Amino acid sequence: MIRHAALHDASAVADIYNHYIESTAITFEETPLQAAEIAARIQHVQAAGLPWLVALEGNALTGYAYATKWKERSAYRFTVETTVYVAPNGHGKGVGTALYQALIERLKILKVNSVIGGITLPNPASIALHEKMGMKKVAHFQNIGYKFGQWQDVGYWQLNLQTVPGLDSSP
């Protein structure tokens, strides 16, 4: 089941995210977060009119996905950056795919035109997920983040939804 996040989900979201903070370079955050910080982030995303979704299996939160503004300038208002995290024991069960599909459907309703996903490289599973959603690699930044005593590359994947009436994406 996928639904909009509620503030009471913050502790479970923090548990998932903190795993990635502490044991991977997938996120460039380096300090684990408390549930209160996650709750504030959920509120911030939702206050901006953007979706923050959670996936549940029974009563267990197995993943989450959300969209944030790409940049603050008004001309970027039809572009978002997406984030998807799956609980470590939820990989390979379709949770990430289901979350991303639900997120994209909500973004279409919101008339988002361009969806951007950033991936710390290498990360074959995340690349496969983004490309399964129809996203194409559009950028590769080398040595852009430093975590665990090592420089990290980041790639960006993009999906154009072309849902905004009156906007023409042709050159």
HURA-V578040 format. One record per residue. N is the residue number from 1. PHI is phi in whole degrees, 0 to 359 (999 if undefined). NEAR is the number of other ideal C-beta (glycine too) atoms within 12 Angstrom. Layout:
BEGIN
N_PHI_NEAR ; N_PHI_NEAR
END
This chain:
BEGIN
1_999_18 ; 2_239_29 ; 3_214_20 ; 4_292_23 ; 5_293_36 ; 6_241_21 ; 7_300_22 ; 8_289_17 ; 9_277_33 ; 10_302_28 ; 11_295_23 ; 12_292_31 ; 13_297_41 ; 14_300_33 ; 15_300_27 ; 16_295_42 ; 17_296_37 ; 18_298_27 ; 19_303_25 ; 20_289_32 ; 21_297_25 ; 22_281_21 ; 23_235_16 ; 24_219_26 ; 25_262_27 ; 26_300_31 ; 27_250_30 ; 28_269_22 ; 29_290_24 ; 30_239_19 ; 31_243_14 ; 32_304_19 ; 33_253_26 ; 34_276_18 ; 35_302_22 ; 36_298_15 ; 37_292_21 ; 38_297_35 ; 39_301_24 ; 40_296_19 ; 41_293_29 ; 42_301_36 ; 43_300_20 ; 44_298_20 ; 45_297_30 ; 46_293_23 ; 47_295_13 ; 48_279_20 ; 49_81_19 ; 50_253_33 ; 51_277_35 ; 52_233_41 ; 53_248_40 ; 54_231_40 ; 55_252_37 ; 56_235_25 ; 57_238_20 ; 58_66_8 ; 59_262_11 ; 60_268_19 ; 61_281_35 ; 62_252_34 ; 63_176_43 ; 64_207_44 ; 65_210_45 ; 66_205_38 ; 67_234_40 ; 68_232_31 ; 69_301_26 ; 70_291_27 ; 71_215_15 ; 72_279_11 ; 73_297_10 ; 74_299_10 ; 75_294_13 ; 76_271_17 ; 77_298_21 ; 78_260_29 ; 79_237_34 ; 80_229_37 ; 81_252_30 ; 82_253_44 ; 83_223_38 ; 84_223_48 ; 85_228_40 ; 86_241_34 ; 87_305_30 ; 88_307_22 ; 89_273_16 ; 90_254_28 ; 91_293_22 ; 92_79_15 ; 93_250_18 ; 94_86_20 ; 95_295_34 ; 96_299_36 ; 97_298_29 ; 98_298_30 ; 99_296_40 ; 100_296_40 ; 101_299_26 ; 102_296_33 ; 103_296_42 ; 104_297_34 ; 105_299_22 ; 106_292_31 ; 107_293_38 ; 108_298_24 ; 109_299_17 ; 110_279_24 ; 111_65_20 ; 112_286_35 ; 113_263_27 ; 114_232_35 ; 115_246_43 ; 116_237_35 ; 117_236_42 ; 118_262_35 ; 119_227_39 ; 120_291_32 ; 121_250_27 ; 122_279_17 ; 123_199_25 ; 124_303_13 ; 125_294_25 ; 126_291_36 ; 127_301_26 ; 128_299_19 ; 129_298_35 ; 130_298_33 ; 131_288_22 ; 132_298_21 ; 133_280_32 ; 134_94_19 ; 135_281_31 ; 136_241_19 ; 137_291_22 ; 138_236_20 ; 139_202_19 ; 140_215_19 ; 141_257_19 ; 142_265_12 ; 143_52_14 ; 144_266_20 ; 145_229_22 ; 146_235_15 ; 147_215_24 ; 148_56_17 ; 149_71_8 ; 150_215_12 ; 151_287_17 ; 152_239_27 ; 153_267_24 ; 154_226_32 ; 155_250_28 ; 156_239_29 ; 157_245_33 ; 158_226_29 ; 159_231_34 ; 160_264_26 ; 161_274_30 ; 162_49_20 ; 163_253_23 ; 164_271_20 ; 165_301_9 ; 166_86_10 ; 167_261_18 ; 168_246_10 ; 169_272_15 ; 170_284_6 ; 171_293_3
END
